[in-house]
Amino acid sequence: MSKNKKLVIITGINRGLGKALFNQIMNREDFFIFGITRKINNNQKILFEKNSFDYCIRDFLYEPEPIAFDNIIKGYSELIFINNAFTIEPMDFFRVIKRNEIKESISINILSPLMILNNLVKSLNEGQHLKIINISSGASSRAIKGWGLYCSSKSFNEMFFKCLDFESNIETHSIDPGVIDTKMQKKIRSNSIKDFDWVDYFKSVELLNPNDVAKKIIDKYL
Ligand SMILES: NC(=O)c1ccc[n+]([C@@H]2O[C@H](COP(=O)([O-])OP(=O)(O)OC[C@H]3O[C@@H](n4cnc5c(N)ncnc54)[C@H](OP(=O)(O)O)[C@@H]3O)[C@@H](O)[C@H]2O)c1
């Protein structure tokens, strides 16, 4: 356990809140990032070529291939896993949602992150401390029309992480980041289905800048 930096493993670094977290953590000398992502942007390509961070590609639509965490976490005593990647789709009444859309939503939001985490937890060695920051949502405890899969996946994850915290020495925090100016919020606001009263609500809420949200999360939890 000689490395004096903390290792931050974060899912979904290419855009939105994940990208804002990535950029700010990159500027900190006390952290090294390992990203688990569907793709990386041009800036990240340059940083990777300079060995400034590391990553692997996983599309959460599919059962993730095991990640060689044994090597990745070797030498770090403090590890932080940020469970960020998520989809809000499908946003529609359950009666019209297709079978494959149900599977895809659960694969991205629950199955893949838990399989990756299971892989990580099994690789932990004596003396390595893991903290999990689960990016949740107010929707975990609020029923919203057309968001059954999103709300229930957030609730599922929150309860799962509470149990994990309870049964082990893994520290977990589920946080509601607020309403942030990202692609997910654009999708929410552009939804045109009648009877979705919340579209007007979200349009009336002032959007938070992802960089401000990322800073608060880092200051409080990292
Ligand atoms: N925006 C809000 O108002 C708001 C409010 C409450 C909570 N949150 C939570 O904040 C977190 C970040 O959301 P965001 O607002 O930044 O949304 P976003 O802009 O839509 O970003 C979603 C992230 O999830 C990744 N992702 C989506 N599908 C994936 C897949 N099949 N495989 C792997 N990665 C996938 C995306 O990667 P790609 O770039 O490769 O697609 C992206 O990095 C989420 O957990 C969300 O639920 C957001």
The ligand as a MOL file (V3000), in Angstrom:
LIG
                    3D

  0  0  0     0  0            999 V3000
M  V30 BEGIN CTAB
M  V30 COUNTS 48 52 0 0 0
M  V30 BEGIN ATOM
M  V30 1 N -29.3290 15.8980 -14.6730 0
M  V30 2 C -30.1020 15.9210 -13.6090 0
M  V30 3 O -30.9300 16.8350 -13.4190 0
M  V30 4 C -29.9920 14.8330 -12.5730 0
M  V30 5 C -30.8200 14.9140 -11.4340 0
M  V30 6 C -30.7000 13.9320 -10.4500 0
M  V30 7 C -29.7790 12.9030 -10.6070 0
M  V30 8 N -29.0040 12.8500 -11.7310 0 CHG=1
M  V30 9 C -28.0660 11.7300 -11.8400 0
M  V30 10 O -26.7570 12.2290 -12.1500 0
M  V30 11 C -26.0120 11.2040 -12.8340 0
M  V30 12 C -25.3670 11.7850 -14.0860 0
M  V30 13 O -26.4140 12.1410 -14.9830 0
M  V30 14 P -26.2450 13.3290 -16.0400 0
M  V30 15 O -27.2650 14.3410 -15.6970 0
M  V30 16 O -24.8280 13.7120 -16.1640 0 CHG=-1
M  V30 17 O -26.7780 12.5740 -17.3370 0
M  V30 18 P -26.1780 12.4070 -18.8140 0
M  V30 19 O -25.6150 13.6730 -19.3110 0
M  V30 20 O -27.2890 11.7670 -19.5540 0
M  V30 21 O -24.9800 11.3690 -18.5830 0
M  V30 22 C -25.2720 10.0260 -18.3310 0
M  V30 23 C -23.9780 9.2500 -18.2420 0
M  V30 24 O -24.3400 7.8560 -18.2160 0
M  V30 25 C -23.6170 7.1810 -19.2270 0
M  V30 26 N -24.3510 6.0830 -19.8390 0
M  V30 27 C -25.5940 6.1310 -20.3630 0
M  V30 28 N -25.8810 4.9530 -20.9520 0
M  V30 29 C -24.7970 4.1560 -20.7910 0
M  V30 30 C -24.4600 2.8280 -21.1820 0
M  V30 31 N -25.2880 2.0780 -21.9190 0
M  V30 32 N -23.2540 2.3270 -20.8280 0
M  V30 33 C -22.3670 3.0690 -20.1230 0
M  V30 34 N -22.6170 4.3500 -19.7420 0
M  V30 35 C -23.8140 4.8740 -20.0730 0
M  V30 36 C -23.3670 8.2440 -20.3000 0
M  V30 37 O -22.2910 7.8210 -21.1100 0
M  V30 38 P -22.2120 8.2090 -22.7070 0
M  V30 39 O -21.6840 9.5990 -22.7390 0
M  V30 40 O -21.2980 7.1640 -23.2600 0
M  V30 41 O -23.6190 8.0870 -23.2420 0
M  V30 42 C -23.0790 9.4610 -19.4370 0
M  V30 43 O -21.7280 9.4690 -19.0480 0
M  V30 44 C -27.0200 10.0770 -13.1210 0
M  V30 45 O -26.8840 9.0690 -12.1410 0
M  V30 46 C -28.3640 10.7670 -12.9770 0
M  V30 47 O -29.4000 9.8860 -12.6660 0
M  V30 48 C -29.0800 13.7900 -12.7170 0
M  V30 END ATOM
M  V30 BEGIN BOND
M  V30 1 1 1 2
M  V30 2 2 2 3
M  V30 3 1 2 4
M  V30 4 1 4 5
M  V30 5 2 4 48
M  V30 6 2 5 6
M  V30 7 1 6 7
M  V30 8 2 7 8
M  V30 9 1 8 9
M  V30 10 1 8 48
M  V30 11 1 9 10
M  V30 12 1 9 46
M  V30 13 1 10 11
M  V30 14 1 11 12
M  V30 15 1 11 44
M  V30 16 1 12 13
M  V30 17 1 13 14
M  V30 18 2 14 15
M  V30 19 1 14 16
M  V30 20 1 14 17
M  V30 21 1 17 18
M  V30 22 2 18 19
M  V30 23 1 18 20
M  V30 24 1 18 21
M  V30 25 1 21 22
M  V30 26 1 22 23
M  V30 27 1 23 24
M  V30 28 1 23 42
M  V30 29 1 24 25
M  V30 30 1 25 26
M  V30 31 1 25 36
M  V30 32 1 26 27
M  V30 33 1 26 35
M  V30 34 2 27 28
M  V30 35 1 28 29
M  V30 36 1 29 30
M  V30 37 2 29 35
M  V30 38 1 30 31
M  V30 39 2 30 32
M  V30 40 1 32 33
M  V30 41 2 33 34
M  V30 42 1 34 35
M  V30 43 1 36 37
M  V30 44 1 36 42
M  V30 45 1 37 38
M  V30 46 2 38 39
M  V30 47 1 38 40
M  V30 48 1 38 41
M  V30 49 1 42 43
M  V30 50 1 44 45
M  V30 51 1 44 46
M  V30 52 1 46 47
M  V30 END BOND
M  V30 END CTAB
M  END
